[in-house]
Amino acid sequence: MEDFLLFIQTLSPTLVYVVVFSIAYIENIFPPSPSDLVIVFAGSLVGIGRVGFAETLMFATLGSTFGFMTMYKVGDWFGDNILEQGKIKFIPVSAVRKVEGWFRKYGYWIIVLNRFLSGTRAVVSFFAGLSNLNFTRTTINFALSALTWNAILVGTGFAVGKNWERIGFYLSCLGQ
């Protein structure tokens, strides 16, 4: 991971945005992934002036949202078929039906809160599609949630990037 982060530092701002978009997208398809760490790191690049805050936030949020939309559509189009044919052997169909009921009752709240629960993002988007939640409303809720979460991540990275020398000083004092 350290090598990957060092590699990102060498990229042009445009390629940093491509990496941020891509890792945010992939996280929603193939969890778990280190997307939160990469987005915080990109935020530190904002702090040292290598990339822009708004652009980093926008690409992270777009990547997250398009990844969510992809898994939503997989759940919507293929979910019943995947589950009924036993493609996911470790999840009993009865448990899936129970989760579908939760989604019908609390679905939009689950979508909003999901962004703050690492490791559940792809599963929630799949079940949102499987449960036939309204695509537009679901996507808007998710995008707002992703925007909030990514703002926290980029903002945290920004603070680290702005204060990296001070942080390094304090860490070196701890080691003595």
Backbone as JSON, one array per atom type, in Angstrom:
{
  "sequence": "MEDFLLFIQTLSPTLVYVVVFSIAYIENIFPPSPSDLVIVFAGSLVGIGRVGFAETLMFATLGSTFGFMTMYKVGDWFGDNILEQGKIKFIPVSAVRKVEGWFRKYGYWIIVLNRFLSGTRAVVSFFAGLSNLNFTRTTINFALSALTWNAILVGTGFAVGKNWERIGFYLSCLGQ",
  "N": [[0.82, -1.19, 0.0], [1.96, 1.2, 0.75], [3.78, 1.67, -1.33], [2.0, 2.09, -3.42], [0.75, 4.47, -2.59], [2.96, 6.18, -2.63], [3.45, 6.11, -5.35], [1.15, 7.44, -6.33], [1.7, 10.05, -5.58], [3.48, 10.83, -7.53], [2.04, 11.28, -9.78], [0.33, 13.25, -12.29], [-2.0, 15.96, -11.6], [-4.43, 15.39, -12.99], [-4.31, 12.61, -13.39], [-4.29, 11.81, -10.74], [-6.91, 12.43, -10.03], [-8.23, 10.6, -11.68], [-7.38, 8.2, -10.5], [-8.54, 8.51, -7.95], [-11.3, 8.58, -8.61], [-11.5, 6.01, -9.8], [-10.74, 4.19, -7.73], [-12.71, 4.73, -5.86], [-14.95, 3.94, -7.29], [-14.42, 1.18, -7.75], [-14.41, 0.17, -5.15], [-17.09, -0.08, -4.53], [-17.85, -2.19, -6.05], [-16.12, -4.39, -5.67], [-15.68, -5.11, -2.7], [-13.66, -5.69, 0.26], [-11.94, -2.59, -0.18], [-9.12, -0.36, -0.24], [-10.16, 2.25, -0.45], [-10.99, 4.46, 1.15], [-8.66, 5.14, 2.52], [-7.02, 5.89, 0.34], [-8.43, 8.1, -0.59], [-8.23, 9.83, 1.61], [-5.47, 10.16, 1.52], [-5.27, 11.43, -0.98], [-6.53, 13.76, -0.22], [-4.54, 14.77, 1.43], [-2.74, 15.49, -0.49], [-4.12, 17.62, -1.53], [-3.81, 19.35, 0.61], [-1.08, 19.97, 0.44], [-1.02, 21.32, -1.87], [-1.02, 20.03, -4.39], [-3.24, 19.02, -5.76], [-6.72, 19.92, -6.37], [-9.22, 20.75, -3.89], [-12.07, 20.76, -4.39], [-12.2, 19.36, -6.81], [-11.08, 16.87, -6.15], [-12.91, 16.0, -4.23], [-15.23, 15.94, -5.84], [-14.58, 13.95, -7.81], [-14.18, 11.7, -6.19], [-16.74, 11.41, -5.12], [-18.31, 11.08, -7.43], [-17.17, 8.68, -8.44], [-17.83, 6.91, -6.34], [-20.63, 7.08, -6.47], [-21.25, 6.21, -9.1], [-20.28, 3.61, -8.91], [-22.0, 2.62, -6.94], [-24.42, 2.83, -8.37], [-23.96, 0.96, -10.38], [-23.84, -1.52, -8.95], [-26.39, -1.45, -7.86], [-27.95, -1.74, -10.16], [-27.09, -4.3, -10.96], [-28.16, -5.82, -8.87], [-30.87, -5.21, -9.3], [-31.39, -6.14, -11.96], [-30.32, -8.77, -12.05], [-30.41, -9.92, -9.55], [-32.49, -11.6, -8.31], [-32.28, -13.86, -9.92], [-29.6, -14.62, -9.49], [-29.69, -15.29, -6.77], [-31.74, -17.25, -6.63], [-30.73, -19.29, -8.19], [-28.79, -20.2, -6.59], [-26.24, -19.09, -6.63], [-24.88, -17.66, -4.73], [-23.94, -19.28, -2.31], [-23.54, -19.15, 0.47], [-25.48, -17.53, 1.51], [-28.64, -17.92, 2.64], [-31.78, -18.13, 0.91], [-34.03, -17.45, 2.41], [-33.01, -15.67, 4.3], [-32.28, -13.59, 2.64], [-34.77, -12.71, 1.73], [-35.76, -11.7, 4.1], [-34.01, -9.55, 4.53], [-34.72, -8.06, 2.3], [-37.26, -7.22, 3.12], [-36.55, -5.51, 5.21], [-35.32, -3.56, 3.7], [-37.44, -2.58, 2.21], [-38.87, -1.39, 4.24], [-37.04, 0.3, 5.69], [-35.32, 1.23, 3.79], [-34.33, 3.68, 2.51], [-33.15, 5.04, 4.59], [-31.21, 3.2, 5.29], [-29.62, 3.38, 3.03], [-28.59, 6.01, 3.24], [-27.14, 5.86, 5.67], [-25.39, 3.81, 5.12], [-23.02, 4.6, 3.8], [-21.3, 5.28, 5.78], [-20.5, 2.95, 6.87], [-18.06, 0.97, 6.48], [-17.22, -1.62, 4.17], [-19.76, -2.62, 3.75], [-20.86, -1.49, 1.58], [-21.13, -2.39, -1.17], [-22.83, -4.55, -0.84], [-25.15, -3.39, 0.21], [-25.95, -1.7, -1.9], [-26.49, -3.62, -3.87], [-28.65, -5.03, -2.66], [-30.45, -2.92, -2.49], [-31.13, -2.56, -5.17], [-32.17, -5.13, -5.7], [-34.38, -5.04, -4.03], [-35.97, -3.31, -5.31], [-36.02, -0.53, -4.77], [-36.76, 2.9, -5.38], [-34.94, 4.04, -8.07], [-33.92, 6.65, -8.73], [-34.42, 8.21, -6.38], [-33.01, 6.67, -4.53], [-30.4, 6.84, -5.57], [-29.9, 9.6, -5.36], [-30.04, 9.92, -2.55], [-27.88, 8.28, -1.86], [-25.76, 9.61, -3.19], [-25.67, 12.07, -1.82], [-25.01, 11.16, 0.72], [-22.52, 9.98, 0.14], [-21.14, 12.25, -0.72], [-21.01, 13.7, 1.69], [-19.52, 11.9, 3.33], [-17.14, 11.65, 1.8], [-16.29, 14.29, 1.86], [-15.57, 14.51, 4.52], [-13.41, 12.7, 4.53], [-11.62, 13.81, 2.57], [-11.28, 16.32, 3.72], [-10.05, 15.62, 6.15], [-7.66, 14.52, 5.17], [-6.67, 16.82, 3.94], [-6.18, 18.45, 6.19], [-4.12, 16.96, 7.35], [-2.2, 17.11, 5.3], [-1.72, 19.89, 5.22], [-0.53, 20.22, 7.66], [1.66, 18.53, 7.85], [4.39, 18.78, 8.46], [4.38, 19.67, 11.13], [3.03, 17.53, 12.32], [4.86, 15.5, 11.81], [6.97, 16.44, 13.4], [5.87, 16.23, 16.01], [5.43, 13.47, 16.11], [8.07, 12.57, 15.95], [8.99, 13.46, 18.39], [7.61, 11.79, 20.1], [8.92, 9.42, 19.71], [11.25, 9.65, 21.07]],
  "CA": [[0.0, 0.0, 0.0], [2.85, 2.36, 0.81], [4.3, 1.89, -2.69], [0.91, 2.64, -4.21], [0.59, 5.86, -2.19], [4.12, 6.91, -3.16], [3.22, 6.22, -6.79], [0.14, 8.47, -6.57], [2.36, 11.35, -5.43], [4.24, 11.17, -8.74], [1.11, 11.48, -10.89], [-0.2, 14.59, -12.56], [-3.31, 16.12, -10.94], [-5.49, 14.7, -13.74], [-4.24, 11.19, -13.1], [-4.71, 11.63, -9.34], [-8.38, 12.42, -10.05], [-8.62, 9.32, -12.28], [-7.17, 7.18, -9.46], [-9.56, 8.71, -6.91], [-12.56, 8.1, -9.19], [-11.44, 4.56, -10.03], [-10.72, 3.43, -6.47], [-14.03, 4.91, -5.25], [-15.86, 3.1, -8.07], [-14.1, -0.24, -7.53], [-14.79, -0.2, -3.79], [-18.51, -0.43, -4.51], [-18.03, -3.42, -6.82], [-15.3, -5.45, -5.08], [-15.21, -4.75, -1.36], [-13.24, -4.37, 0.73], [-10.79, -1.99, -0.86], [-8.59, 0.72, 0.59], [-10.53, 3.53, -1.06], [-11.01, 5.55, 2.13], [-7.27, 5.53, 2.74], [-6.54, 6.59, -0.86], [-9.09, 9.41, -0.64], [-7.57, 10.65, 2.63], [-4.15, 10.49, 0.98], [-5.49, 12.46, -2.01], [-6.8, 14.98, 0.54], [-3.25, 15.32, 1.88], [-2.18, 16.15, -1.68], [-4.8, 18.92, -1.56], [-3.18, 20.16, 1.65], [0.24, 20.46, 0.02], [-1.2, 22.11, -3.09], [-0.82, 19.27, -5.64], [-4.53, 18.85, -6.42], [-7.75, 20.79, -5.81], [-10.18, 20.17, -2.96], [-13.36, 20.53, -5.04], [-12.04, 18.33, -7.83], [-10.88, 15.59, -5.46], [-14.22, 15.64, -3.66], [-16.15, 15.62, -6.93], [-14.24, 12.67, -8.43], [-14.44, 10.65, -5.21], [-18.19, 11.24, -5.01], [-18.79, 10.5, -8.69], [-16.75, 7.28, -8.47], [-18.67, 6.18, -5.39], [-22.01, 7.06, -6.94], [-21.36, 5.33, -10.27], [-20.12, 2.25, -8.41], [-23.27, 2.28, -6.3], [-25.42, 2.63, -9.43], [-23.65, -0.3, -11.05], [-24.28, -2.64, -8.12], [-27.85, -1.35, -7.76], [-28.5, -2.33, -11.39], [-26.83, -5.74, -10.9], [-29.2, -6.35, -7.98], [-32.18, -5.03, -9.94], [-31.53, -6.96, -13.16], [-29.9, -10.16, -11.92], [-30.42, -10.34, -8.15], [-33.34, -12.77, -8.06], [-31.7, -14.99, -10.65], [-28.38, -15.02, -8.79], [-30.04, -15.92, -5.5], [-32.55, -18.44, -6.83], [-29.9, -20.35, -8.75], [-27.82, -20.6, -5.58], [-24.89, -18.61, -6.96], [-24.27, -17.21, -3.48], [-24.31, -20.42, -1.48], [-23.45, -18.88, 1.89], [-26.62, -16.7, 1.94], [-29.9, -18.61, 2.38], [-32.81, -17.31, 0.28], [-34.92, -16.92, 3.46], [-32.34, -14.49, 4.88], [-32.37, -12.53, 1.63], [-36.14, -12.18, 1.76], [-35.86, -10.91, 5.33], [-33.29, -8.3, 4.25], [-35.57, -7.3, 1.37], [-38.3, -6.59, 3.93], [-35.93, -4.36, 5.89], [-35.09, -2.52, 2.7], [-38.72, -1.95, 1.87], [-39.31, -0.59, 5.38], [-36.05, 1.3, 6.11], [-34.34, 1.27, 2.71], [-33.68, 4.95, 2.21], [-32.28, 5.34, 5.73], [-30.07, 2.3, 5.16], [-28.78, 3.94, 1.97], [-27.89, 7.17, 3.77], [-26.19, 5.46, 6.71], [-24.48, 2.82, 4.56], [-21.75, 5.19, 3.41], [-20.47, 5.39, 6.96], [-20.22, 1.58, 7.32], [-17.12, 0.39, 5.53], [-17.36, -3.04, 3.92], [-21.14, -2.99, 3.45], [-21.35, -0.62, 0.5], [-21.56, -3.15, -2.35], [-23.96, -5.4, -0.46], [-26.33, -2.53, 0.35], [-26.41, -1.26, -3.22], [-27.06, -4.8, -4.51], [-29.96, -5.27, -2.08], [-31.34, -1.82, -2.86], [-31.65, -2.91, -6.5], [-32.98, -6.34, -5.54], [-35.62, -4.66, -3.35], [-36.69, -2.4, -6.2], [-36.17, 0.83, -4.28], [-36.77, 3.88, -6.48], [-33.55, 4.26, -8.49], [-33.55, 8.07, -8.63], [-34.39, 8.61, -4.97], [-31.92, 5.93, -3.91], [-29.13, 7.4, -6.05], [-29.73, 10.93, -4.75], [-29.69, 9.7, -1.14], [-26.53, 7.76, -1.79], [-24.81, 10.64, -3.6], [-25.54, 13.04, -0.72], [-24.27, 10.47, 1.77], [-21.14, 9.85, -0.34], [-20.56, 13.6, -0.69], [-20.7, 14.01, 3.09], [-18.43, 11.04, 3.76], [-15.92, 12.0, 1.08], [-15.85, 15.6, 2.37], [-14.86, 14.22, 5.77], [-12.13, 12.07, 4.19], [-10.74, 14.79, 1.91], [-10.97, 17.34, 4.72], [-9.06, 15.05, 7.07], [-6.39, 14.48, 4.44], [-6.23, 18.2, 3.76], [-5.6, 18.89, 7.47], [-2.83, 16.27, 7.49], [-1.27, 17.69, 4.32], [-1.38, 21.25, 5.64], [0.22, 20.18, 8.92], [2.5, 17.34, 7.86], [5.66, 19.04, 9.16], [4.09, 19.71, 12.56], [2.71, 16.16, 12.72], [6.15, 14.8, 11.83], [7.73, 16.9, 14.58], [5.29, 15.62, 17.21], [5.7, 12.03, 16.07], [9.47, 12.35, 16.27], [9.12, 13.67, 19.84], [7.1, 10.6, 20.78], [9.88, 8.35, 19.56], [12.46, 9.89, 21.88]],
  "C": [[0.87, 1.26, 0.0], [3.41, 2.69, -0.58], [3.24, 2.53, -3.57], [0.71, 4.13, -3.88], [1.75, 6.72, -2.68], [3.97, 7.12, -4.66], [2.22, 7.34, -7.1], [0.75, 9.87, -6.48], [3.06, 11.78, -6.71], [3.33, 11.5, -9.92], [0.75, 12.94, -11.08], [-1.54, 14.72, -11.84], [-4.44, 15.37, -11.66], [-5.49, 13.22, -13.43], [-4.58, 10.89, -11.64], [-6.23, 11.56, -9.29], [-8.9, 11.11, -10.65], [-8.47, 8.19, -11.25], [-8.25, 7.28, -8.39], [-10.92, 8.21, -7.41], [-12.57, 6.58, -9.26], [-11.51, 3.77, -8.73], [-12.06, 3.56, -5.76], [-15.08, 4.06, -5.97], [-15.67, 1.62, -7.71], [-14.54, -0.7, -6.15], [-16.24, -0.66, -3.71], [-18.8, -1.72, -5.26], [-17.34, -4.6, -6.14], [-14.81, -5.05, -3.69], [-14.4, -5.89, -0.75], [-12.06, -3.89, -0.09], [-10.33, -0.8, -0.02], [-8.97, 2.11, 0.1], [-10.52, 4.69, -0.07], [-9.59, 6.06, 2.39], [-6.72, 6.33, 1.56], [-7.16, 7.98, -0.94], [-8.51, 10.35, 0.43], [-6.19, 11.08, 2.13], [-4.27, 11.57, -0.1], [-5.8, 13.8, -1.34], [-5.51, 15.61, 1.06], [-2.53, 16.01, 0.72], [-2.85, 17.5, -1.91], [-4.09, 19.86, -0.58], [-1.82, 20.7, 1.27], [0.18, 21.16, -1.34], [-1.02, 21.37, -4.4], [-2.1, 19.11, -6.44], [-5.55, 19.75, -5.73], [-8.73, 20.05, -4.91], [-11.48, 19.8, -3.68], [-13.28, 19.4, -6.06], [-11.88, 16.94, -7.19], [-12.2, 15.1, -4.88], [-15.2, 15.21, -4.74], [-15.85, 14.23, -7.53], [-14.45, 11.5, -7.47], [-15.94, 10.36, -5.13], [-18.78, 10.65, -6.28], [-18.4, 9.02, -8.8], [-17.6, 6.42, -7.56], [-20.08, 6.01, -5.93], [-22.18, 6.15, -8.15], [-21.15, 3.86, -9.87], [-21.39, 1.75, -7.75], [-24.33, 1.98, -7.36], [-25.21, 1.32, -10.17], [-24.16, -1.49, -10.25], [-25.79, -2.63, -7.91], [-28.47, -2.06, -8.97], [-28.24, -3.84, -11.45], [-27.89, -6.4, -10.03], [-30.57, -6.31, -8.61], [-32.38, -6.02, -11.09], [-31.29, -8.45, -12.9], [-30.04, -10.74, -10.52], [-31.23, -11.59, -7.88], [-32.76, -14.01, -8.71], [-30.45, -15.52, -9.94], [-28.72, -15.8, -7.52], [-30.8, -17.23, -5.69], [-31.76, -19.59, -7.42], [-28.8, -20.79, -7.79], [-26.4, -20.17, -5.87], [-24.14, -18.11, -5.73], [-24.69, -18.22, -2.41], [-24.34, -20.12, 0.03], [-24.58, -17.97, 2.4], [-27.91, -17.46, 1.62], [-30.95, -17.63, 1.81], [-33.75, -16.71, 1.33], [-34.31, -15.68, 4.11], [-32.41, -13.31, 3.92], [-33.75, -11.89, 1.64], [-36.36, -11.31, 2.99], [-35.19, -9.54, 5.14], [-34.09, -7.43, 3.3], [-36.68, -6.57, 2.12], [-37.76, -5.38, 4.68], [-35.73, -3.21, 4.92], [-36.38, -1.83, 2.31], [-39.19, -1.03, 2.99], [-38.36, 0.56, 5.69], [-35.04, 1.63, 5.01], [-33.61, 2.58, 2.52], [-32.78, 5.39, 3.36], [-31.04, 4.46, 5.69], [-29.09, 2.85, 4.13], [-27.95, 5.1, 2.5], [-26.81, 6.76, 4.76], [-25.1, 4.52, 6.2], [-23.1, 3.39, 4.26], [-20.77, 5.24, 4.59], [-20.1, 4.03, 7.55], [-19.34, 0.89, 6.29], [-17.36, -1.12, 5.4], [-18.76, -3.49, 3.56], [-21.65, -2.34, 2.17], [-21.86, -1.4, -0.72], [-22.8, -3.99, -2.04], [-25.24, -4.57, -0.38], [-26.84, -2.09, -1.01], [-27.05, -2.42, -3.99], [-28.47, -5.05, -3.99], [-30.95, -4.14, -2.34], [-31.95, -2.08, -4.24], [-32.56, -4.11, -6.46], [-34.35, -6.0, -4.95], [-36.45, -3.67, -4.15], [-36.98, -1.04, -5.58], [-36.11, 1.77, -5.48], [-35.33, 4.28, -6.82], [-33.11, 5.71, -8.3], [-33.43, 8.51, -7.18], [-33.22, 7.93, -4.25], [-30.57, 6.53, -4.3], [-28.88, 8.78, -5.45], [-29.35, 10.79, -3.28], [-28.26, 9.22, -1.01], [-25.51, 8.84, -2.12], [-24.61, 11.68, -2.5], [-24.75, 12.43, 0.43], [-22.79, 10.35, 1.39], [-20.43, 11.2, -0.33], [-20.14, 13.97, 0.73], [-19.49, 13.2, 3.57], [-17.11, 11.43, 3.1], [-15.4, 13.38, 1.51], [-15.1, 15.42, 3.68], [-13.48, 13.64, 5.47], [-11.16, 13.06, 3.56], [-10.33, 15.88, 2.89], [-9.94, 16.86, 5.73], [-7.69, 14.99, 6.41], [-5.81, 15.87, 4.23], [-5.55, 18.71, 5.03], [-4.24, 18.23, 7.7], [-1.8, 16.88, 6.55], [-0.82, 19.08, 4.7], [-0.44, 21.25, 6.84], [1.23, 19.04, 8.99], [3.82, 17.58, 8.58], [5.46, 19.04, 10.68], [3.8, 18.31, 13.08], [3.99, 15.34, 12.81], [6.99, 15.17, 13.04], [7.19, 16.21, 15.83], [5.51, 14.11, 17.25], [7.15, 11.72, 16.41], [9.73, 12.55, 17.76], [8.63, 12.46, 20.62], [8.12, 9.46, 20.76], [11.12, 8.52, 20.42], [12.28, 9.46, 23.3]]
}
